[in-house]
Amino acid sequence: GAVVSQHPSWVICKSGTSVKIECRSLDFQATTMFWYRQFPKQSLMLMATSNEGSKATYEQGVEKDKFLINHASLTLSTLTVTSAHPEDSSFYICSAHDLRRPYEQYFGPGTRLTVT
Amino acid sequence: GENVEQHPSTLSVQEGDSAVIKCTYSDSASNYFPWYKQELGKRPQLIIDIRSNVGEKKDQRIAVTLNKTAKHFSLHITETQPEDSAVYFCAATRYNNNDMRFGAGTRLTVKP
């Protein structure tokens, strides 16, 4: 149980375009999902907390107008990188929180974004 | 907010030896401390966790200790194997995970 999927697993886009990444909890409802960014050989950095039915909470230094988060249902959160630039190239990982297991987070497989 | 520090950043051991990774945290309200193993390009995988109401937890070759007073916790891997080679992250958060922070990671290499 507690499976989280992400789509796409990798994407290449041109500078200036937008990219949408989906995060789904497959067998549980997730009122809260988290979006992380991981640069090569670095740790996971929390970008934002996505709450179903309300606005996301962004970490300091993360541009909310650039990284649009939508959590429209209890099983789906999306991250849209708008006007992507090469410096946005990174590994984006989502995780979901199952209320039945309040201590644990379940991670998606990640999305490798390359902006050319 | 929570701040987690992790040491060492790299660790190389001989197969069969033990490996210890240490983390400190800043928020005394944190009460859940998971450890994740991450292989290149893959998702972090939970390998063991500990809650603040216990001081030690063991699962086969892996153990975690927690010192709440000193605000530090450690991962111990015994009888290391080459397949233990990966990056390990500690994390600290509270019930309901709304503020999980990760350490910088430790790259463990187990030499055959």
Boltz contact constraints between the chains, C-beta under 6 A:
constraints:
  - contact:
      token1: [A, 43]
      token2: [B, 102]
      max_distance: 6.0
  - contact:
      token1: [A, 43]
      token2: [B, 104]
      max_distance: 6.0
  - contact:
      token1: [A, 43]
      token2: [B, 105]
      max_distance: 6.0
  - contact:
      token1: [A, 44]
      token2: [B, 102]
      max_distance: 6.0
  - contact:
      token1: [A, 97]
      token2: [B, 97]
      max_distance: 6.0
  - contact:
      token1: [A, 102]
      token2: [B, 95]
      max_distance: 6.0
  - contact:
      token1: [A, 102]
      token2: [B, 96]
      max_distance: 6.0
  - contact:
      token1: [A, 103]
      token2: [B, 32]
      max_distance: 6.0
  - contact:
      token1: [A, 105]
      token2: [B, 97]
      max_distance: 6.0
  - contact:
      token1: [A, 107]
      token2: [B, 43]
      max_distance: 6.0
  - contact:
      token1: [A, 107]
      token2: [B, 44]
      max_distance: 6.0
  - contact:
      token1: [A, 109]
      token2: [B, 43]
      max_distance: 6.0
  - contact:
      token1: [A, 110]
      token2: [B, 43]
      max_distance: 6.0
